[in-house]
Amino acid sequence: MGLLPKGITQFDFDDTGRFEVHLDQACNAKFESELHFDMNVSGTLSYGQIGALSGISAQELFLWFPVKGIRVDVPSSGLIYFDVGVISKQFSLSLFDTPRDCLVVLDLESDNSIRDGKLLAESTFKSQYAKLQYKLDQESFGRNDM
């Protein structure tokens, strides 16, 4: 079963079903949609499900939602369900037959990426503002000619 991507460096499991997985780095893996894995993923295993899950997010359109739990039907319907809070996303179980390669992403908690994100946001804002200002200037220029 490939619920977790390649790159696991450590796996801890206790008698209560609580587990913790450590990856090389935070990364994204493509299944039917994009999944993000933090460096540390944890949860509680029980029959047919993983609860109290943290460290995995699922992308829907352009938004990321934390995956709070994963379950399968018993007996199997061939589907797997990801609980993302308000809704439950369902996938074909066959998508998770083998672990996926995971593409490294920036660590969103590091100071550098936060700073870089702010610079990107400021740059985008300035660019959009400049385009709007240019458009308004062009419209104003056309009106003054009449």
Contacts in CASP RR format, 6 or more apart in sequence:
PFRMAT RR
TARGET T0000
AUTHOR 0000-0000-0000
METHOD contacts of the structure
MODEL  1
MGLLPKGITQFDFDDTGRFEVHLDQACNAKFESELHFDMNVSGTLSYGQI
GALSGISAQELFLWFPVKGIRVDVPSSGLIYFDVGVISKQFSLSLFDTPR
DCLVVLDLESDNSIRDGKLLAESTFKSQYAKLQYKLDQESFGRNDM
1 96 0 8 1.000
1 97 0 8 1.000
2 96 0 8 1.000
2 97 0 8 1.000
2 98 0 8 1.000
2 99 0 8 1.000
2 100 0 8 1.000
3 50 0 8 1.000
3 70 0 8 1.000
3 96 0 8 1.000
4 21 0 8 1.000
4 37 0 8 1.000
4 41 0 8 1.000
4 99 0 8 1.000
5 23 0 8 1.000
5 27 0 8 1.000
5 29 0 8 1.000
5 37 0 8 1.000
5 99 0 8 1.000
5 100 0 8 1.000
5 101 0 8 1.000
5 102 0 8 1.000
6 99 0 8 1.000
6 100 0 8 1.000
6 101 0 8 1.000
6 102 0 8 1.000
7 23 0 8 1.000
7 24 0 8 1.000
7 102 0 8 1.000
8 21 0 8 1.000
8 22 0 8 1.000
8 23 0 8 1.000
9 22 0 8 1.000
9 23 0 8 1.000
9 24 0 8 1.000
10 21 0 8 1.000
10 22 0 8 1.000
11 19 0 8 1.000
11 20 0 8 1.000
11 21 0 8 1.000
11 22 0 8 1.000
12 19 0 8 1.000
12 20 0 8 1.000
12 21 0 8 1.000
13 19 0 8 1.000
13 45 0 8 1.000
16 44 0 8 1.000
17 44 0 8 1.000
17 45 0 8 1.000
17 46 0 8 1.000
18 42 0 8 1.000
18 43 0 8 1.000
18 44 0 8 1.000
18 45 0 8 1.000
19 42 0 8 1.000
19 43 0 8 1.000
19 44 0 8 1.000
19 45 0 8 1.000
20 40 0 8 1.000
20 41 0 8 1.000
20 42 0 8 1.000
20 43 0 8 1.000
21 40 0 8 1.000
21 41 0 8 1.000
21 42 0 8 1.000
22 39 0 8 1.000
22 40 0 8 1.000
23 37 0 8 1.000
23 38 0 8 1.000
23 39 0 8 1.000
23 40 0 8 1.000
23 41 0 8 1.000
23 102 0 8 1.000
24 39 0 8 1.000
25 39 0 8 1.000
25 104 0 8 1.000
25 105 0 8 1.000
25 107 0 8 1.000
26 36 0 8 1.000
26 37 0 8 1.000
26 38 0 8 1.000
26 39 0 8 1.000
26 104 0 8 1.000
26 105 0 8 1.000
26 106 0 8 1.000
26 107 0 8 1.000
26 108 0 8 1.000
27 36 0 8 1.000
27 37 0 8 1.000
27 102 0 8 1.000
27 103 0 8 1.000
27 104 0 8 1.000
27 105 0 8 1.000
28 34 0 8 1.000
28 35 0 8 1.000
28 36 0 8 1.000
28 37 0 8 1.000
28 102 0 8 1.000
28 103 0 8 1.000
28 105 0 8 1.000
29 35 0 8 1.000
29 37 0 8 1.000
29 100 0 8 1.000
29 101 0 8 1.000
29 102 0 8 1.000
29 103 0 8 1.000
30 100 0 8 1.000
31 91 0 8 1.000
31 95 0 8 1.000
31 96 0 8 1.000
31 100 0 8 1.000
32 91 0 8 1.000
32 92 0 8 1.000
32 95 0 8 1.000
33 58 0 8 1.000
33 59 0 8 1.000
33 60 0 8 1.000
33 89 0 8 1.000
34 58 0 8 1.000
34 59 0 8 1.000
35 56 0 8 1.000
35 57 0 8 1.000
35 58 0 8 1.000
35 59 0 8 1.000
35 67 0 8 1.000
36 56 0 8 1.000
36 57 0 8 1.000
36 58 0 8 1.000
36 59 0 8 1.000
36 64 0 8 1.000
36 105 0 8 1.000
37 55 0 8 1.000
37 56 0 8 1.000
37 102 0 8 1.000
38 54 0 8 1.000
38 55 0 8 1.000
38 56 0 8 1.000
39 107 0 8 1.000
40 55 0 8 1.000
41 53 0 8 1.000
41 54 0 8 1.000
41 55 0 8 1.000
41 56 0 8 1.000
42 52 0 8 1.000
42 53 0 8 1.000
42 54 0 8 1.000
42 55 0 8 1.000
43 50 0 8 1.000
43 51 0 8 1.000
43 52 0 8 1.000
43 53 0 8 1.000
43 54 0 8 1.000
44 50 0 8 1.000
44 51 0 8 1.000
44 52 0 8 1.000
45 51 0 8 1.000
47 74 0 8 1.000
48 71 0 8 1.000
48 72 0 8 1.000
48 74 0 8 1.000
49 69 0 8 1.000
49 70 0 8 1.000
49 71 0 8 1.000
49 72 0 8 1.000
50 69 0 8 1.000
50 70 0 8 1.000
50 71 0 8 1.000
51 68 0 8 1.000
51 69 0 8 1.000
51 70 0 8 1.000
52 68 0 8 1.000
52 69 0 8 1.000
53 67 0 8 1.000
53 68 0 8 1.000
53 69 0 8 1.000
53 70 0 8 1.000
54 66 0 8 1.000
55 66 0 8 1.000
55 67 0 8 1.000
56 66 0 8 1.000
56 67 0 8 1.000
57 64 0 8 1.000
57 65 0 8 1.000
57 66 0 8 1.000
57 67 0 8 1.000
58 64 0 8 1.000
58 65 0 8 1.000
58 67 0 8 1.000
58 82 0 8 1.000
58 84 0 8 1.000
58 89 0 8 1.000
59 65 0 8 1.000
60 84 0 8 1.000
60 89 0 8 1.000
65 84 0 8 1.000
65 85 0 8 1.000
66 84 0 8 1.000
66 85 0 8 1.000
67 82 0 8 1.000
67 83 0 8 1.000
67 84 0 8 1.000
68 83 0 8 1.000
68 84 0 8 1.000
68 85 0 8 1.000
69 82 0 8 1.000
69 83 0 8 1.000
70 80 0 8 1.000
70 81 0 8 1.000
70 82 0 8 1.000
70 83 0 8 1.000
71 80 0 8 1.000
71 81 0 8 1.000
71 83 0 8 1.000
72 78 0 8 1.000
72 79 0 8 1.000
72 80 0 8 1.000
72 81 0 8 1.000
72 93 0 8 1.000
73 79 0 8 1.000
76 93 0 8 1.000
78 92 0 8 1.000
78 93 0 8 1.000
78 94 0 8 1.000
79 90 0 8 1.000
79 91 0 8 1.000
79 92 0 8 1.000
79 93 0 8 1.000
80 90 0 8 1.000
80 91 0 8 1.000
80 92 0 8 1.000
80 93 0 8 1.000
80 95 0 8 1.000
80 96 0 8 1.000
81 88 0 8 1.000
81 89 0 8 1.000
81 90 0 8 1.000
82 88 0 8 1.000
82 89 0 8 1.000
82 90 0 8 1.000
82 91 0 8 1.000
106 113 0 8 1.000
106 116 0 8 1.000
107 113 0 8 1.000
108 114 0 8 1.000
END
